Amino acid sequence: MTLADSHTNDSRAKRNVAVLVAAQAILGAQMPMIFTIGGLAGQSLASNVCLATLPISLIVLGSMLAATPISAIMQKWGRRAGFLVGAMAGTLGGAVGAYGLYLSSFPIFLAGSLLTGVYMSAHGFYRFAAADTASDAFRPKAISYVMAGGLAAAIIGPQLVKATSDAYVIPFLGTYYAVIGVNLLGALLFFFLDIPRPTPPAADSPRGRSRMELLKTPRIAVAVICAMVSYALMNLVMTSTPLAVVGCGYDQGDAADVVTSHVLAMYVPSFFTGHLIARFGVEKVVAAGLVVLAAAGVVALQGVDLNNFFIALILLGLGWNFGFISATTMLAGAHEPHERGRMQGLNDLLVFGGVTMASLASGGLMNCSGGSPVEGWTAVNLAMVPFLTLAGGALIWLMLRPREA
């Protein structure tokens, strides 16, 4: 590729990054909204408090189930088609969730959550779309900048919760109406996206490695493990946080503020994470992320003062940022373009499978593993230990292996 070609490609990539940053800011706002109120709404509707976080678990389950179909849609019809499907699913999920709240029906509310998972799956591909038209040099920065769009989402989402959660007699109904509006508005952005559709493979074109062959590639395997652990542990703790904050005597506004600080910490570092990866190498930044996630657990175990919640959740967001963006960058450089649809769909299937299990475990650990919110919060944070050990061990193994030629 010539310098002029690289410049042209990065010009297109920068336009796409701008669109995806805006989508991350607007469409991404619904995730802090739902994670702030999902467990509280579930707790108000469920007959068993152990099921309080089941709505969030079903969002993640829906994301896991949709990962492969969404990836296949994007491989065949392009990124725009997949993202529009996601936004429409988010709209429908918000409408069904609102209807469930209106009827005080937990099953209908859960159905809306499952549909919202399709949105979440498509949202997860923004980071891969950022890399599609980028040069090798610009790729980690493109991924990082798109993730940074979540900074606006971190502010918009919780503020919308504060403005809408009590707008109607039925708690949280206004928030789900706001989710519908966010999806309809955000969907318009994708008409400005300029990512070519993948070229259908010719009869004699390389087929690429099978899914099992891809997973047996050491660099891909470690990237998937680190992404899975980073995202699952972030979800495990964040899902329980509003329940823990309110359970320890603080109000919903405090819970929203803690979630705001957490989501800001998830995305503010994205302005420089790509530069850190370029300077120090992807493995070292992944390692830093795992260390910071461990620090979050240590702080959370020190007590339940509001400051402990803030500091722990800020560290949790920072650790997720370093771990997940670096693992995504590692994966994006470890497979060929014609393997993209197969590998990216498989990656998100595995990542969100792990996140689903973490989300399911979160409510049980928080509400049913002890006699008080403090004991539940302790159990949630201790559960991080074996998974951090797994990811850390895998990363060390990769770094000690001889480099392949």
N, C-alpha and C positions, 0 to 999 in steps of 0.2 A: 504493500500500500504506500503510495506517495504521500508526501507532507500535505499536498493540496487535498488529496482524497481524505486524509485524516481530519483536516480542518473542516471539510464539507460534512463529513459524517458527524463530527462533534457539534457542528452548527445545528444539524437536525436533532441530535441527541439533547442539546441544551433546550431546544424548543419543547421536546417531549418531556424533559425533566420539569420544565415550568408548568406544563399541563398536569403532570402527575403530582407535583408539589401542591397545586391548588386542589386536586382531587383528594390528596391525603389530608389536607386541611379541612375541607368541607365534609366529604363522605366519612373521613376518619373520625369526625367528631362524635359519631354515634357510638363508637366503642367505649370511650370513657363515660358516656351517658349511660349505656346499658350496664357497664361494669359497676357503676356507682349505685344504680337502683335495682339491678336485676335480682341480686340476692335478697334485698329488702322486700321487693315486690313478691318474690317467691316465698319468703318467710310469711308474708301476710296471707297468701293464698293456699299454701301447702298444709295438709293435715298433720304432717310430721316435720318438725323443724330440721331434721337431718337432711331433708330434701330441699332446703332453702336455696342452695346454689345450683339446683338441677336446671333451671332455665339457662344459666350461663354454660353449664355443661353441654346442654343440647345445642347451643350456638356453636360451640367448638366441635361437637360431634357432626353437626351439619357441615361445618367447614371441612372436616376430614373426609366426609363422604363425597363432598362436591369437588375436592381437589383434582382428582383424575378427570372427571367430566369437563370441568372448567378448563383445565390444561388442554384437553383434546379439542374443545371448541376454539381456543386461541390458536392451536396448531393448525387447524383447518380453515377457520374464518378470520383469524387475526385477533389482536389484543382488544380492539375496540368492541367487538362482538361479545367477548367474554366479560369485559368490564360493564357493559350495558346490561347483560344478564344478571350480573351481581347487584347492580343498583336497583333493578326492578325487583329482585328477590328481597332486597333490603326494604323496599317500599311495602311489598306484600307482607313481609314479616312484621313490620311496624304496625300495619293495619290489623293483622290477626292478633298480635299482642295486645293492642288497644281494645279489641273486641273481647278478648279473654278477661282483661281487667274490668271492662264494663259489666260482664256477666258474672264476675267473681269465679271464673272457671279456670282452675289450674291446668287441666289438660289442653284447653284451647290456647292458653298463654304459652304453654310448652311448645305447641305446634308453631306458633309465631316465632319462638326462639329458634326452632330447627330451621325454618325458612331463612331467618337472619343469618344463619351459618353459611348459606350460599353466598351472601354478600361478603362475609368475612373471608371466605376462600378467595373470591375474586380480588378483594382488597390486598390479600397477601402477595398477589402477583405484580403489584405496582413496582416492587423492588427489582423483579426480574425484567419487567418492561423497560425500566430505566437503563438497563445494560444492553438492550437489544441493538441499538444504533450507536452505541458508544465505542470509542477506540479502547484498546487495552489500558492506556494510560488514564483515560477519563472514567473508566468503568467503576472503580471503587468510590470515586467522588460522586458519580451520578447516582449510585445506590444510596450513598450517604445523604445527599441533598434531598432525594425523594423521601427518605425516612424523616428528614428534618421538617418536612411539611406537617408532621404530627405535632409540632410545637404549637401551631395555631389551633389544631384539634384539641390539644390539651387545655387550652383556654376556653375555646368555644363550647366544648361538650359539657364540662361541669357547670359553666355559667347558664347554659340552657336548662340543665337540671334544676338549678336554683330558681330560675324564672318560671319553670313549667310544672314542677313536681306537685305543687299545691294549687295549680290553676283551676282544677275542677274538684268537685266533692270527692270523686274517686281518686285516691292518691296515685300519682305517677301516670295517670291517663294523658295529661297534657304533654308529658315527656315523650310518650309514644307517638302522639300526633306530630311532635317536632321531628321525630325520627323519619316519619314519612316525608316531610318537607325537605329535610336534609338530603335524602336520596334522590328526590325528583330534581332538586337544584343541581346536585353534584353530577347527575347523569349527563347533563348538557355539556360538560367539559370534554367528554370523550370524543365529541365530534371535531375537536381541534387536534386530536392525537394523530401523529404522522409516523406510524410504524408499519412498514410493508407487511402484507400477509406472507407467511412462510411459503416458499416455493414448493409445490408438491414434488415429492421425490420421483426422479426418473427410474425406469426399470433397472438401470445398471448403477444407480447411485448407492453409496454406502448405507447400509441399514443401521449401523451403529451397534453398540453393545446391548445385550438384553438387560432387563432390570436387575437380574441377579448378578450379572457381570459388572454392571455399574456399581452395585452395592459392595462388591468384593474389591473394588478399587480402594486402596487404603485412604487416599486423600478424600474421596467422596464419602466413605464410611464415617470418617472422623468429623467431616463437615456436618453430616446429617445428625450425628450424635450430639455435637456441641450446639447445633441449632435447636434440636429437640429439648435438650436439658435447659438451655437458656430460656426458651419460650415457656416450657412447662412449669419451671420453678417460678418464673415471673407470674404466670397465671395462677398457680397454686396459692401464692401469698396475696396477690392483688384481689382475687375473688373473695377471700375471707376478710380482707381489710375493712370494708364498710361494716360487716357484721361485728368485727372485733371492736372497732371504734365506737359504734353505737352501744354494743354490749358492755363496754367499759365505762359508760356513763356520759359519753359525749353525744352531740346531736348530729342530724343528717348534714347540716352545713359543714361541720367539722370533717365528717367523712368525705364530703365533696372536695374540701380544700386539701385533704391528704391525697386523694386521688389526683387532683390537679397537680400537686407537687411531684407526684410519681410520674405522671404522663409527661410533664415538662422534662423531667430527668431522663425519660426514655428517648426524647427527641432533640433536646437542645444540643447534646454532644454530637449529633449527626453533622453539624457544621464543620467539625474537625476530625471525626472518626475516620473518614476516607483518607485524610492527610496522614493520620497516625499509621494507618495500614500501609500506605505508600512508603512511609519513612522507616517503620520498625518491622514490618512484615506481618502478615495476617495471623500467624500462629501466636505471636507475642500479644497481640491485641485480644485474641480469643482468651488467652490465659489470664490477661488482666480482667476481662469480663467475669470469668469464673471466680477469681479472687474477690472481686467487688460483690458478687452475689453472696459469697460466703460471709463477707463483712455485714451485709444487710441482715442475714439471719442472726449474727452475733448481737447486733444492736437491738433487734426485735426481742431477743431473749433477756435483755437487761431490764425490761420493765414496760409498763403500759401508760406511761405519761404521754401526753399528746406529742411532745417533742420526739419521743422514741419512735412513734408511728411516722412522723414526718421524716426523720433521718433514715430510718430503715427503708421506707418506701422510695426515698430519693436514691439511696444506694441500689435498691432493687432495679429501678429504672435505668440507672447508669450501667449496671452490670449486664442487663438485658441488651442495651444498645451496643456495647462493645462485643458481647458474645454473639448476638444474632446477626449484626451487620457483617462482622468478620467471617462468620460461618457461611453466610450467603455469598460473600465475595469469594471465599475459598471454593464453594460449590460451582459458582458461575464460571470459574476458570478451569474446572476439572472435567468438563464434558464438551463434546463437539456440538456445533449448531444443530445438526440433524438429530441429535439426541435430546434436544432442549425440552420438547413436549413430554417425552417419556420420563426424563430425570426430574424435571421441576414438579410435575404432578406427583411422582413417587415421593419426592422430598416432602412436599406439603402434606401428603397422605400420612407419612410417618411422623412428621413434626406435630401435626394437629391431632394425630392419634395419641401421642404422648400428652399433649395439652388437654385432650378430652379426659384422659385418666386423671390428670392432676386436678382438673376442675371438679370431676366427680368426687375425688378424695377430699377436696377442700372443705366442702360443706360438712361431710361426715367428721373430719378431723376437728373442725371448728366447733360444731354444735353437739357432737356425740362422743367425743373422746375424753371428756372430763366433766366435772361438775360445775365449771364456771367458764366464762369467756376467756379468762386469763389462761386456764389450763388448755383450752382449745387452741388459743393463739400460740402457746408454747409447742403443742403437738404439730401444728402447721409448719412452724419454722424448723423444728428438729427433723421433719421429713425431708428437708433439702439435702441432708448430709450424704446419703448413699448415692444420690444422682450427681452431685458435684464431684464425688470421688470417681464415679464412672467416667464422666466427661474429662476430668483432669487426667486420669490414667490414660485414656485414649489419646489425648493431645500429646502427652509426654512420649507415648509410644511412637506417634507419628514423627515428632521432632527428633527422636533418636534414630529413626530409620535412615539408611543411606538414601540420598536423593536419586530418583530415577532419571536416567539419561533422557 
